[in-house]
């Protein structure tokens, strides 16, 4: 709101930030927040889970933030950035007291500056990030796949998974992610009739960040290394072996020829597949 601060107290280290709602119907704190850069630079950022920066304003150059074109132009508010011994903060004030405006970080992680238009009795946008939705960190949650070209829902669950919260997905808030339909066998031979877990071949995927790289000699050895690790949920073999443990986030469906497209092998229970071959391809 006008007059409100986004900033940090340099003495106490306390940040003043805004946080998204959990979903459009629940004002409990969500996963996305708008804050000054926790790394100390003179820019404001959007974060997932108060830890992962997925958008930044660019540095303050004395007049505007370099990556936000709207702050260079004539606007109905005055933007102030202060950096002194005690505090660093961003504040905006309204030049015309009759002008009603608000800044919102939505449940899907996008920041928008809105104003009230009397003639239409609706909120209109002054500024909205030029950020593809799939660039929002963990937009689709754990094991969710983001598809920027989808004409329906931008997020879907990986094969063998289902929404963790169907209610939130119906509200188009996907950050709760997806959960397995069937448990992995791993070391429990009573599951899936004792059959080994298998892998789904997912082509044209943007591979998740932070893999563990293993020194093995072949794709078969890479697959076996993943099977031998109960925490391993996926592997890829390009010029070497990469495995991923824990939740898979930021999965994105790409197209043939897209930069960064690769093949991901997702670990699933044998019960997720008909037949008996050791791997299946996603068509």
Backbone bond lengths (Angstrom), bond angles and torsions (degrees), N, CA, C in turn:
res aa  C-N    CA-C-N  psi(-1)  N-CA   C-N-CA  omega(-1)  CA-C   N-CA-C  phi
1 X - - - 1.459 - - 1.530 109.65 -
2 X 1.325 118.99 154.04 1.467 121.63 177.82 1.519 111.04 -54.96
3 X 1.333 116.18 135.20 1.454 121.70 -178.24 1.507 113.90 88.26
4 X 1.322 117.41 -14.75 1.455 120.96 176.85 1.520 111.06 -76.93
5 X 1.317 115.77 158.22 1.459 120.95 -175.35 1.523 111.06 -113.53
6 X 1.320 114.91 144.21 1.459 123.17 162.81 1.516 104.23 -115.17
7 X 1.317 118.08 112.36 1.453 117.17 -173.63 1.511 113.73 -167.72
8 X 1.343 114.11 -170.44 1.454 121.50 179.83 1.521 109.01 -143.54
9 X 1.328 116.29 137.90 1.455 123.46 173.15 1.522 107.36 -85.84
10 X 1.331 117.32 113.04 1.460 120.90 -174.93 1.520 112.64 -69.09
11 X 1.320 117.22 -21.92 1.461 120.79 -178.54 1.525 110.78 -80.71
12 X 1.334 116.49 -47.31 1.464 120.44 -177.74 1.524 112.83 -92.00
13 X 1.352 116.83 -18.85 1.457 120.57 -176.09 1.517 113.57 78.62
14 X 1.338 116.90 7.39 1.461 120.99 -177.89 1.526 110.72 -80.37
15 X 1.328 115.66 133.09 1.461 121.89 178.66 1.522 110.40 -97.75
16 X 1.328 115.60 142.54 1.455 121.67 171.28 1.519 106.78 -111.25
17 X 1.319 116.74 116.59 1.460 121.35 -172.97 1.524 109.78 -141.78
18 X 1.314 115.85 172.13 1.463 120.88 173.39 1.524 108.46 -113.55
19 X 1.326 115.21 148.95 1.461 121.50 -175.45 1.521 109.87 -128.32
20 X 1.308 115.87 143.02 1.467 120.63 178.48 1.523 110.75 -68.68
21 X 1.325 115.29 159.51 1.457 120.48 168.13 1.528 108.70 -71.93
22 X 1.327 115.34 158.56 1.465 119.43 176.17 1.527 110.35 -62.29
23 X 1.314 116.29 -42.65 1.461 122.47 172.47 1.525 107.56 -157.98
24 X 1.340 119.13 170.85 1.468 120.09 -174.63 1.522 114.92 -59.29
25 X 1.335 117.72 -16.75 1.458 121.10 -179.16 1.521 113.24 -106.19
26 X 1.325 117.12 -4.76 1.467 120.91 -175.16 1.524 110.00 -130.98
27 X 1.357 117.69 111.44 1.470 119.83 -177.47 1.524 114.79 -78.77
28 X 1.319 118.11 7.44 1.465 119.85 174.77 1.528 109.12 -60.63
29 X 1.351 117.78 149.61 1.470 120.04 -177.45 1.524 112.29 -56.12
30 X 1.343 115.12 132.61 1.453 121.11 176.81 1.517 111.56 -93.60
31 X 1.323 115.97 -164.28 1.463 121.62 -174.59 1.520 113.85 -91.56
32 X 1.333 118.27 -11.76 1.459 120.68 -173.36 1.526 110.61 -108.74
33 X 1.340 116.14 142.68 1.464 120.31 -179.11 1.524 111.00 -143.05
34 X 1.341 115.02 156.17 1.464 124.38 179.18 1.515 106.81 -115.79
35 X 1.332 117.33 121.53 1.459 121.37 -169.40 1.525 109.99 -150.92
36 X 1.334 116.38 163.50 1.461 119.36 165.31 1.521 108.06 -67.28
37 X 1.304 116.04 154.65 1.462 121.26 -177.43 1.532 110.38 -58.73
38 X 1.338 118.99 117.89 1.469 120.47 178.63 1.522 113.10 -64.82
39 X 1.347 117.16 -15.44 1.467 120.18 177.30 1.526 112.38 -83.95
40 X 1.350 117.41 -3.43 1.457 120.88 171.84 1.509 116.59 98.71
41 X 1.328 119.40 -3.81 1.466 119.74 -179.64 1.524 110.30 -76.24
42 X 1.334 115.94 162.89 1.469 121.52 -177.47 1.528 111.38 -85.61
43 X 1.310 115.44 64.73 1.454 121.26 176.03 1.523 108.28 -149.26
44 X 1.328 116.12 159.27 1.459 118.71 173.68 1.518 108.71 -106.13
45 X 1.322 115.79 154.17 1.458 121.30 -168.42 1.523 110.42 -138.24
46 X 1.326 115.11 163.10 1.457 122.35 168.67 1.520 107.85 -110.31
47 X 1.329 115.33 136.69 1.455 120.57 -176.38 1.523 111.01 -127.19
48 X 1.318 114.26 149.53 1.459 121.74 169.61 1.521 108.10 -102.13
49 X 1.323 116.22 128.56 1.463 121.75 176.21 1.526 112.09 56.01
50 X 1.341 116.62 31.30 1.469 123.38 178.69 1.528 112.62 57.41
51 X 1.328 117.55 22.79 1.464 118.88 -175.02 1.527 114.13 -137.96
52 X 1.317 118.78 -38.54 1.463 121.74 -174.08 1.526 110.59 -106.49
53 X 1.348 116.63 116.18 1.467 121.35 177.21 1.531 109.21 -79.92
54 X 1.333 116.98 126.17 1.464 119.68 177.92 1.523 112.60 -120.35
55 X 1.338 117.57 -4.27 1.468 121.40 174.47 1.517 108.30 -154.40
56 X 1.340 116.50 144.71 1.469 120.67 175.12 1.524 109.13 -138.27
57 X 1.321 115.56 152.29 1.466 122.07 -174.83 1.518 113.57 -79.78
58 X 1.335 116.89 -10.40 1.457 119.40 -166.89 1.521 108.99 82.91
59 X 1.314 116.78 160.82 1.467 121.16 -175.04 1.525 111.96 -73.22
60 X 1.322 115.62 149.74 1.464 122.35 173.63 1.521 108.61 -72.86
61 X 1.337 117.63 126.61 1.463 120.79 -177.80 1.525 112.84 -106.48
62 X 1.321 115.50 14.51 1.457 120.55 -178.60 1.511 113.23 102.35
63 X 1.347 116.39 -17.02 1.461 121.44 179.55 1.527 113.38 -130.92
64 X 1.325 116.62 -36.16 1.460 120.30 -179.07 1.528 109.35 -158.50
65 X 1.331 115.24 168.59 1.457 121.52 174.78 1.528 108.31 -86.42
66 X 1.311 115.84 126.94 1.465 121.20 -164.44 1.526 114.72 -64.89
67 X 1.328 118.78 -24.38 1.466 120.34 -178.11 1.524 113.03 -99.26
68 X 1.339 116.91 9.57 1.471 120.59 179.95 1.520 108.31 -120.54
69 X 1.327 118.23 91.14 1.468 121.06 -175.62 1.520 113.62 -55.03
70 X 1.333 117.93 -33.89 1.464 120.24 -175.95 1.521 112.31 -62.71
71 X 1.344 117.44 -26.39 1.462 119.25 -178.51 1.524 111.88 -77.26
72 X 1.331 118.67 -9.86 1.465 120.99 177.30 1.526 111.23 -87.39
73 X 1.321 115.85 -20.59 1.455 120.37 -170.61 1.524 111.48 -92.44
74 X 1.319 115.27 170.25 1.458 120.96 176.51 1.524 109.18 -68.19
75 X 1.319 116.54 119.37 1.459 121.92 -178.62 1.520 109.22 -130.83
76 X 1.333 117.64 161.91 1.461 120.57 -177.77 1.522 113.95 -81.17
77 X 1.326 117.41 14.29 1.462 119.19 178.03 1.527 110.09 -137.49
78 X 1.311 114.97 162.15 1.461 121.88 -179.29 1.522 108.87 -108.42
79 X 1.319 116.40 122.51 1.457 121.89 -178.41 1.525 109.40 -95.26
80 X 1.331 116.44 129.20 1.461 122.02 -179.38 1.515 109.82 -123.49
81 X 1.329 115.70 131.77 1.464 120.48 174.51 1.518 107.98 -123.04
82 X 1.329 116.65 125.35 1.464 122.71 -177.25 1.521 109.25 -121.10
83 X 1.320 115.81 133.41 1.463 121.56 176.67 1.522 107.41 -138.13
84 X 1.348 116.16 98.96 1.461 120.06 -179.81 1.531 109.68 -124.98
85 X 1.323 117.08 -166.51 1.462 120.48 -174.77 1.525 112.73 -68.12
86 X 1.328 116.17 -28.43 1.456 120.11 -174.66 1.531 113.53 -98.24
87 X 1.322 115.29 -38.95 1.466 118.39 -172.05 1.529 112.10 -139.94
88 X 1.307 114.13 157.93 1.464 122.44 168.34 1.524 105.82 -132.06
89 X 1.336 116.42 123.44 1.457 117.22 -177.63 1.520 112.26 -154.63
90 X 1.327 113.00 158.57 1.458 123.86 175.52 1.524 107.66 -114.84
91 X 1.341 116.18 133.86 1.460 120.36 179.30 1.521 108.60 -145.04
92 X 1.329 116.34 146.71 1.460 118.39 172.23 1.517 109.57 -128.65
93 X 1.326 114.65 144.69 1.461 122.10 177.75 1.523 108.90 -123.37
94 X 1.326 115.95 154.45 1.461 122.18 -177.04 1.525 110.32 -90.69
95 X 1.325 116.58 132.81 1.463 121.47 179.05 1.527 111.56 -77.14
96 X 1.318 117.03 -28.74 1.464 122.51 179.61 1.527 107.84 -119.94
97 X 1.326 117.13 114.56 1.463 121.27 -174.50 1.527 113.15 -62.93
98 X 1.330 117.64 -17.69 1.464 120.26 179.24 1.532 112.21 -83.57
99 X 1.330 115.76 -8.34 1.463 120.99 -178.11 1.530 108.77 -84.98
100 X 1.322 117.61 122.45 1.467 122.92 -177.47 1.523 108.90 -104.36
101 X 1.315 115.85 123.97 1.461 119.91 -176.89 1.520 110.70 -144.02
102 X 1.306 115.51 159.79 1.467 121.51 176.23 1.524 109.13 -154.71
103 X 1.319 115.23 153.85 1.455 122.10 176.17 1.520 108.22 -110.75
104 X 1.318 116.53 131.29 1.462 121.15 -174.05 1.522 109.69 -127.21
105 X 1.334 116.22 132.92 1.462 119.56 164.55 1.522 106.08 -106.21
106 X 1.326 115.14 114.99 1.454 120.86 -172.39 1.518 112.93 -76.55
107 X 1.324 115.20 169.18 1.462 121.56 -179.99 1.521 112.18 -65.48
108 X 1.342 117.11 -15.88 1.468 120.96 176.38 1.524 112.26 -98.81
109 X 1.353 117.41 9.31 1.451 120.98 169.51 1.507 117.34 88.94
110 X 1.341 119.32 8.78 1.460 121.28 179.68 1.525 110.88 -101.72
111 X 1.338 116.41 141.42 1.460 123.25 -178.13 1.524 109.58 -97.90
112 X 1.333 116.33 132.03 1.462 121.58 -178.03 1.520 110.13 -137.99
113 X 1.328 116.21 137.43 1.470 122.87 171.91 1.524 107.19 -101.28
114 X 1.338 116.37 123.16 1.461 121.87 -175.30 1.523 111.40 -118.81
115 X 1.322 116.42 154.04 1.466 120.76 170.94 1.524 108.80 -135.16
116 X 1.334 115.38 155.03 1.457 120.68 -178.15 1.520 110.29 -88.79
117 X 1.338 115.96 122.72 1.456 122.36 179.35 1.530 108.93 -100.44
118 X 1.343 115.52 109.73 1.464 120.04 -176.73 1.525 112.64 -61.63
119 X 1.329 116.53 -38.23 1.464 119.49 -173.87 1.526 112.58 -64.56
120 X 1.333 116.77 -32.48 1.467 120.63 -179.87 1.520 112.68 -105.63
121 X 1.362 115.21 -9.86 1.469 120.27 -176.76 1.531 111.04 56.13
122 X 1.339 113.76 44.47 1.462 119.83 -179.94 1.527 109.92 -141.01
123 X 1.339 115.00 157.16 1.460 120.29 170.65 1.522 109.05 -79.88
124 X 1.339 116.39 132.00 1.459 122.86 177.66 1.531 109.18 -116.98
125 X 1.324 115.78 154.72 1.464 120.65 -176.46 1.527 111.92 -89.91
126 X 1.337 116.18 130.72 1.466 122.02 168.81 1.527 108.90 -91.83
127 X 1.314 114.35 -44.70 1.464 120.27 -177.21 1.523 108.87 -141.52
128 X 1.316 115.73 134.27 1.455 121.82 172.02 1.517 106.78 -139.96
129 X 1.291 116.91 139.36 1.461 119.98 -175.63 1.522 112.41 -57.80
130 X 1.306 115.07 138.40 1.465 120.64 172.06 1.524 107.70 -86.94
131 X 1.323 114.42 64.56 1.461 121.62 -174.64 1.524 108.99 -126.89
132 X 1.342 118.13 117.63 1.465 118.72 175.43 1.522 110.12 -56.56
133 X 1.331 116.29 138.64 1.459 118.98 -175.49 1.519 112.55 -56.82
134 X 1.333 117.35 -35.27 1.463 119.91 -178.26 1.527 112.43 -67.67
135 X 1.345 117.65 -10.46 1.460 121.08 176.51 1.527 111.77 -83.83
136 X 1.335 117.21 -12.58 1.465 120.02 176.18 1.523 108.06 -67.61
137 X 1.330 116.52 128.65 1.465 119.76 -174.66 1.526 110.20 -61.84
138 X 1.319 116.18 128.17 1.461 123.55 176.51 1.525 112.39 53.10
139 X 1.334 116.69 37.93 1.464 120.58 179.50 1.523 111.26 -53.98
140 X 1.327 116.63 -42.17 1.467 121.08 -176.31 1.522 112.46 -96.55
141 X 1.331 117.23 6.66 1.454 120.83 177.23 1.516 113.10 71.58
142 X 1.335 115.23 -171.81 1.458 121.37 -179.11 1.524 110.59 -66.17
143 X 1.319 116.22 130.27 1.467 124.78 176.91 1.529 113.27 63.83
144 X 1.344 116.97 16.56 1.458 121.11 172.74 1.518 109.93 -93.59
145 X 1.331 117.14 148.62 1.464 123.01 -179.56 1.516 109.11 -113.09
146 X 1.333 116.30 128.16 1.455 121.75 178.10 1.529 109.19 -96.54
147 X 1.325 115.61 131.76 1.467 121.38 178.57 1.522 108.02 -129.63
148 X 1.346 115.82 100.84 1.464 121.63 -175.55 1.525 111.99 -61.86
149 X 1.320 117.35 -23.73 1.466 120.92 -175.42 1.529 112.75 -93.08
150 X 1.318 117.29 -0.21 1.459 120.28 -177.94 1.525 110.84 -66.40
151 X 1.315 116.48 134.03 1.465 120.61 178.43 1.522 111.39 -86.39
152 X 1.326 116.58 -9.22 1.459 121.35 -179.92 1.526 108.09 -108.26
153 X 1.303 118.84 -117.85 1.458 121.36 176.36 1.521 110.01 -81.75
154 X 1.318 116.40 135.98 1.460 120.80 -179.46 1.522 110.83 -72.15
155 X 1.335 117.17 -22.18 1.462 121.71 -179.50 1.524 110.91 -112.91
156 X 1.310 115.12 144.87 1.461 121.33 171.97 1.522 107.61 -145.56
157 X 1.321 115.88 160.48 1.460 119.99 177.48 1.525 110.15 -83.72
158 X 1.321 115.91 148.57 1.457 120.40 172.81 1.528 109.36 -61.25
159 X 1.326 116.24 154.44 1.464 120.93 176.30 1.527 108.53 -55.55
160 X 1.342 116.64 136.23 1.457 120.65 -178.89 1.514 113.67 88.59
161 X 1.343 116.45 1.95 1.467 121.41 -179.46 1.524 109.05 -125.93
162 X 1.330 116.08 162.78 1.459 122.62 176.70 1.520 108.66 -142.04
163 X 1.347 117.93 158.30 1.473 119.96 -178.03 1.527 112.41 -56.50
164 X 1.333 115.82 136.76 1.462 120.33 176.16 1.519 110.81 -68.72
165 X 1.334 116.89 -32.35 1.464 122.20 177.65 1.523 108.35 -136.51
166 X 1.317 116.39 100.47 1.464 119.82 -178.94 1.523 110.97 -62.26
167 X 1.345 117.11 -34.81 1.464 120.32 -180.00 1.523 110.60 -60.26
168 X 1.346 117.65 -45.79 1.463 120.43 -179.56 1.527 111.01 -66.84
169 X 1.320 117.78 -38.87 1.462 119.67 178.78 1.524 111.00 -64.79
170 X 1.325 117.49 -35.41 1.463 119.98 176.80 1.523 111.37 -65.82
171 X 1.351 116.87 -26.26 1.463 122.21 176.37 1.530 111.45 -86.64
172 X 1.346 116.46 4.86 1.468 123.30 -178.15 1.525 112.03 62.12
173 X 1.325 114.90 36.55 1.462 122.86 170.31 1.524 105.43 -117.71
174 X 1.331 115.96 108.67 1.456 120.63 -168.00 1.528 113.78 -105.89
175 X 1.331 118.22 0.89 1.463 120.76 -169.68 1.524 113.67 -65.83
176 X 1.344 118.16 -15.71 1.470 119.71 175.78 1.525 111.19 -70.94
177 X 1.334 116.55 -17.22 1.450 120.84 171.99 1.519 114.61 74.88
178 X 1.320 114.46 -155.80 1.464 122.42 -171.81 1.526 110.40 -129.94
179 X 1.319 115.16 153.79 1.471 121.67 178.54 1.525 108.83 -125.38
180 X 1.315 115.28 156.41 1.463 120.22 -178.96 1.528 111.63 -66.99
181 X 1.320 115.29 142.84 1.461 120.23 172.38 1.529 110.55 -78.56
182 X 1.321 116.56 -32.33 1.464 121.50 -179.20 1.523 109.28 -132.81
183 X 1.318 116.39 137.90 1.467 120.99 -179.16 1.524 110.69 -69.67
184 X 1.326 115.52 150.19 1.458 120.38 174.98 1.521 109.66 -72.00
185 X 1.308 115.17 147.98 1.464 119.35 177.76 1.515 110.54 -69.86
186 X 1.325 114.53 -50.97 1.463 122.14 -176.09 1.524 109.46 46.88
187 X 1.334 117.50 -116.80 1.465 118.80 -178.74 1.525 112.87 -94.76
188 X 1.324 117.76 5.15 1.462 121.39 -178.18 1.523 109.52 -100.29
189 X 1.308 116.86 96.02 1.464 120.93 -174.48 1.525 112.98 -72.20
190 X 1.343 117.42 -8.37 1.464 119.30 178.71 1.524 111.56 -75.99
191 X 1.343 117.28 -16.67 1.462 121.13 -179.77 1.525 110.58 -86.37
192 X 1.321 116.16 144.80 1.474 123.59 176.33 1.522 111.84 53.28
193 X 1.354 115.20 35.61 1.455 119.24 176.74 1.511 113.34 64.95
194 X 1.328 117.46 21.19 1.450 120.87 179.03 1.505 114.26 81.75
195 X 1.333 118.73 2.37 1.462 121.01 179.94 1.523 111.28 -74.54
196 X 1.314 115.63 148.50 1.466 120.94 177.06 1.528 110.44 -63.58
197 X 1.334 115.25 150.15 1.463 119.47 170.07 1.530 108.70 -60.88
198 X 1.325 116.04 156.61 1.459 121.31 -178.92 1.521 109.86 -125.29
199 X 1.320 115.62 176.54 1.465 120.65 -176.81 1.526 110.69 -125.40
200 X 1.315 114.66 136.54 1.456 122.30 174.66 1.525 108.49 -96.51
201 X 1.331 116.85 124.95 1.465 121.37 179.01 1.525 109.54 -83.47
202 X 1.322 116.43 114.70 1.467 122.82 -177.65 1.526 108.15 -111.80
203 X 1.329 116.20 108.64 1.464 120.77 -175.83 1.525 111.26 -89.31
204 X 1.333 114.95 160.66 1.473 122.69 177.29 1.527 112.30 54.25
205 X 1.320 115.50 47.37 1.458 121.00 178.86 1.527 109.82 -108.83
206 X 1.335 115.74 144.07 1.458 119.07 166.30 1.519 106.52 -79.28
207 X 1.322 116.57 118.84 1.457 120.39 -173.70 1.524 111.10 -70.98
208 X 1.323 117.44 145.91 1.470 120.40 179.28 1.521 111.40 -62.37
209 X 1.317 115.06 159.07 1.466 120.67 177.66 1.529 110.12 -78.79
210 X 1.314 114.92 168.09 1.474 124.11 171.54 1.529 114.27 57.56
211 X 1.330 117.94 54.83 1.466 118.93 175.08 1.526 110.80 -77.37
212 X 1.318 115.63 163.95 1.459 121.33 166.99 1.530 106.67 -98.93
213 X 1.317 116.62 125.73 1.461 121.23 -178.49 1.524 109.64 -96.23
214 X 1.327 115.46 128.35 1.458 121.07 -176.92 1.523 110.51 -115.40
215 X 1.322 115.86 144.87 1.466 121.38 178.73 1.526 108.76 -90.81
216 X 1.325 116.18 88.16 1.465 121.58 176.05 1.526 108.12 -127.53
217 X 1.351 115.64 164.47 1.455 118.61 -170.34 1.507 116.88 -95.27
218 X 1.337 118.29 -9.95 1.462 118.94 -175.20 1.519 110.43 -156.31
219 X 1.351 115.03 167.75 1.464 120.35 176.93 1.526 110.53 -63.98
220 X 1.338 116.60 -35.63 1.467 120.02 179.27 1.524 110.75 -64.58
221 X 1.336 116.46 -40.60 1.467 120.12 178.13 1.524 110.80 -66.70
222 X 1.329 116.07 -34.83 1.464 120.89 178.78 1.533 109.78 -65.42
223 X 1.334 116.18 -44.84 1.467 120.77 177.65 1.522 110.84 -59.79
224 X 1.326 116.32 -43.83 1.463 120.01 -178.74 1.525 111.29 -66.50
225 X 1.331 116.60 -36.83 1.467 119.99 178.00 1.522 110.65 -62.39
226 X 1.326 116.64 -37.98 1.462 120.31 177.35 1.526 110.26 -68.12
227 X 1.331 117.54 -44.20 1.464 120.89 178.82 1.521 111.96 -60.22
228 X 1.326 116.42 -34.27 1.465 120.67 -177.93 1.522 113.01 -75.53
229 X 1.332 116.78 -10.62 1.467 122.03 -178.56 1.529 108.19 -111.30
230 X 1.331 116.90 110.07 1.471 119.88 -175.86 1.521 112.66 -63.93
231 X 1.327 118.60 -17.55 1.466 121.64 179.26 1.520 112.37 -88.83
232 X 1.331 117.50 -8.57 1.466 121.30 -175.73 1.522 110.32 -79.57
233 X 1.328 115.87 124.79 1.461 121.27 -179.07 1.522 113.93 -108.33
234 X 1.331 117.73 -13.13 1.465 120.03 -179.11 1.521 109.46 -165.39
235 X 1.340 115.19 159.07 1.457 119.85 173.09 1.524 109.08 -144.13
236 X 1.322 115.15 161.32 1.462 122.55 172.50 1.518 107.36 -141.04
237 X 1.320 115.97 144.70 1.459 120.08 176.78 1.519 107.94 -129.59
238 X 1.328 115.67 107.50 1.461 121.13 178.75 1.524 106.91 -114.71
239 X 1.317 117.37 -93.36 1.464 119.50 173.56 1.521 110.01 -91.57
240 X 1.323 115.47 -6.32 1.451 122.49 178.87 1.512 108.89 -166.32
241 X 1.320 115.23 -175.04 1.463 121.49 -175.20 1.523 110.85 -98.47
242 X 1.327 115.91 127.01 1.462 122.11 174.64 1.520 108.19 -125.07
243 X 1.333 116.30 135.01 1.459 120.25 175.42 1.522 108.77 -125.86
244 X 1.331 114.99 156.83 1.464 120.95 179.00 1.521 109.05 -126.36
245 X 1.320 115.91 128.22 1.455 121.63 176.25 1.526 109.08 -108.17
246 X 1.313 116.73 156.25 1.461 120.03 -179.77 1.519 111.52 76.65
247 X 1.328 115.30 -165.46 1.464 121.09 -177.92 1.524 111.26 -66.20
248 X 1.325 116.58 141.97 1.467 122.14 173.88 1.520 108.36 -96.19
249 X 1.326 116.35 120.40 1.460 121.79 -179.55 1.530 109.88 -121.46
250 X 1.326 115.12 158.33 1.467 122.43 177.37 1.522 113.17 64.79
251 X 1.326 116.97 29.65 1.462 119.57 171.38 1.525 108.49 -68.12
252 X 1.318 116.41 133.67 1.466 120.10 -179.46 1.513 110.24 -136.99
253 X 1.324 116.13 132.64 1.461 121.93 176.46 1.520 109.47 -81.70
254 X 1.330 116.43 123.46 1.459 122.07 178.17 1.527 109.36 -112.17
255 X 1.320 116.14 -176.16 1.468 122.01 179.63 1.520 110.06 -114.87
256 X 1.321 116.25 165.62 1.465 121.01 175.45 1.522 109.64 -53.39
257 X 1.323 116.46 130.54 1.456 120.61 176.43 1.510 114.78 88.24
258 X 1.342 118.05 -10.00 1.461 119.62 178.42 1.521 110.38 -65.99
259 X 1.330 115.40 141.39 1.459 120.50 177.35 1.523 109.65 -63.30
260 X 1.315 116.05 133.96 1.458 120.70 177.31 1.516 114.66 86.70
261 X 1.348 117.79 0.97 1.464 120.11 -179.36 1.524 110.21 -74.39
262 X 1.314 116.05 135.74 1.451 121.05 179.40 1.520 110.46 -146.12
263 X 1.315 115.67 -179.88 1.465 121.51 179.12 1.518 109.19 -108.40
264 X 1.320 115.26 124.24 1.462 122.45 179.75 1.521 108.41 -110.20
265 X 1.316 116.30 136.53 1.460 121.76 177.35 1.527 107.63 -107.17
266 X 1.333 115.87 110.08 1.461 122.59 -174.35 1.523 110.27 -94.81
267 X 1.310 115.83 129.35 1.468 120.97 -178.24 1.532 110.74 -78.02
268 X 1.326 115.41 129.47 1.459 121.96 179.23 1.520 109.76 -136.01
269 X 1.321 115.17 163.66 1.461 120.55 173.26 1.525 109.71 -70.49
270 X 1.329 116.33 147.75 1.466 119.89 176.32 1.524 111.14 -59.02
271 X 1.330 116.99 -28.26 1.467 120.13 -178.84 1.526 112.47 -69.98
272 X 1.336 117.60 -13.30 1.467 120.57 177.12 1.525 112.19 -74.48
273 X 1.344 116.36 -15.42 1.461 120.57 -174.84 1.525 111.92 -117.71
274 X 1.322 117.15 142.78 1.463 119.38 164.21 1.525 108.45 -78.87
275 X 1.297 117.71 161.43 1.460 119.66 176.58 1.512 111.65 81.81
276 X 1.337 115.19 -170.77 1.456 118.93 -172.53 1.511 114.41 -135.24
277 X 1.337 119.10 9.31 1.468 119.64 179.61 1.512 109.14 -72.12
278 X 1.319 117.31 157.94 1.461 121.33 -171.62 1.508 113.65 -78.86
279 X 1.322 118.44 -15.58 1.459 119.69 178.03 1.521 109.31 -151.11
280 X 1.314 115.58 157.31 1.456 121.76 179.92 1.510 108.72 -132.87
281 X 1.314 115.08 155.71 1.462 120.48 -178.47 1.514 109.93 -108.39
282 X 1.335 115.45 136.10 1.458 120.86 176.85 1.519 109.00 -79.84
283 X 1.312 117.49 121.34 1.472 122.65 -179.45 1.517 109.44 -98.17
